Amino acid sequence: MNFTAFSSHQAHIKHGLKTGIAAVLAYILADLCNLKFGYWAALSAVIVMQINVADSIKMCWYRFSGTAIGAFIGVLCILVFPQTPHMTMLALFLSVGFCAYMTRYNNRYKMAAITTTIVTLASLGVPNRVEFGLFRVLEIGIGVASAFVTSITIWPMRASEGLKTDLFKQFEECAANYETLMEGFLDKQSSLIPSALEAFNSKLTKNREIYAKVIRLERFIYVEDTQLLGMKVDILEKCASHLRAMLHALNHVHGEGYNIIMETELRQLAKVTAQAMRDIGSKRIPDEQALHNALVASQQKLESLRKEGATRRFYLQKMIQFFAFYHGAQFICEDLLRYTRERKKINARRVKN
């Protein structure tokens, strides 16, 4: 995980304590159920415990469903193949080979291969092999259930909370990058290093993946405003895309730079746009009127300058550079305006309902 909250010293202390609790709980429950090999329950609990709730749920389902499939295949092998060395090896070969092939379609068959091996081999020499194998599956199920309950009830570290923390920092970084780009542009189009946005962009790659986990797993357990969270992920991706285009425009024209006549309007546009980014990251609704006014003012100023023929002082490459950069800034502001208006509509509907 890339989340700062999940990589902290405190988070790992909690994770260690929770894993220990889950293992002990699983072993105690297995003992209360008079299951012979309670260590399978404890081992399963340790395997499936993850540092955040979404990954724990995913791992629990992976192990439980894989165990169920593997148990079925293992019981089938016991019923079909006689308990002789050669037939046992053949059953093991066919069952494990089938599960390994099926991982092409779903990774849970890795767990199925482990379970069918346990059921087929651990039951050798036991009077009732099917019953023996099913009890081992029950032990695994107890371990999975213990890990699940521990994960969601004791210091639950939700993926959604980690994502919110990261989005706050990423919006702040996005605003700072935007201001740096605008400053370079207004300073006679001073170029920046091509890798100026690499560190920022690399932090966005996991957002969509983690948001999908929240949608698929956590929202069924916790009350979460997934619509707003998704909107934030979307708008940050759009802003990052426009920033890349602005950096490209800034860096790919050589020659003498120009003082930008509409500097005042662009600085105001940058100011309110950067503030809007920080507002979104801080759970505030951006100032719609300020965004609208800054956008209209820059558009009107540009239109006025074009009518006056001021843009004629640019040679073609510089003119292309200016409009490419300006349109990037314009699109960011327009996207933030759409986000703000949609957010207000959602809030109004919720108040009404």
Number of C-alpha atoms within 10 A of each C-alpha: 12 14 18 13 18 19 12 10 10 11 16 14 11 16 22 16 12 23 24 18 20 29 25 19 22 30 25 17 18 24 16 10 13 10 17 13 15 23 20 23 32 29 18 25 31 23 17 27 29 23 23 22 26 26 21 23 24 19 20 25 17 20 25 24 17 24 26 20 19 29 26 18 24 29 18 16 23 22 12 11 14 12 17 10 10 11 15 18 15 14 25 19 12 13 21 23 12 15 24 18 12 16 15 9 8 13 14 22 25 20 22 31 26 17 27 30 21 18 27 27 18 14 19 18 9 11 9 10 20 19 14 18 25 18 16 24 23 20 27 28 24 26 34 32 22 28 32 23 13 23 28 19 11 13 15 16 21 20 24 24 16 18 22 19 16 20 24 19 16 21 26 20 18 23 21 16 19 25 17 15 25 25 17 16 28 20 15 13 25 17 18 16 8 13 10 14 17 10 10 16 17 9 15 18 12 13 20 15 10 18 19 14 18 25 16 13 18 23 15 10 9 12 8 15 10 16 11 15 16 17 15 21 17 14 19 24 17 15 23 21 14 20 22 18 16 24 26 17 22 24 16 12 16 12 8 9 15 15 11 14 14 15 16 14 19 24 17 18 25 26 18 22 28 22 20 25 29 23 17 22 21 17 12 12 17 24 16 17 11 18 24 16 14 22 24 15 18 21 17 13 16 18 12 12 15 12 10 10 10 12 16 11 10 14 9 11 12 22 14 14 21 21 14 18 22 20 15 21 24 23 15 25 24 16 15 25 22 14 21 20 15 14 16 15 12 14 12 11 9 9 8 7 6
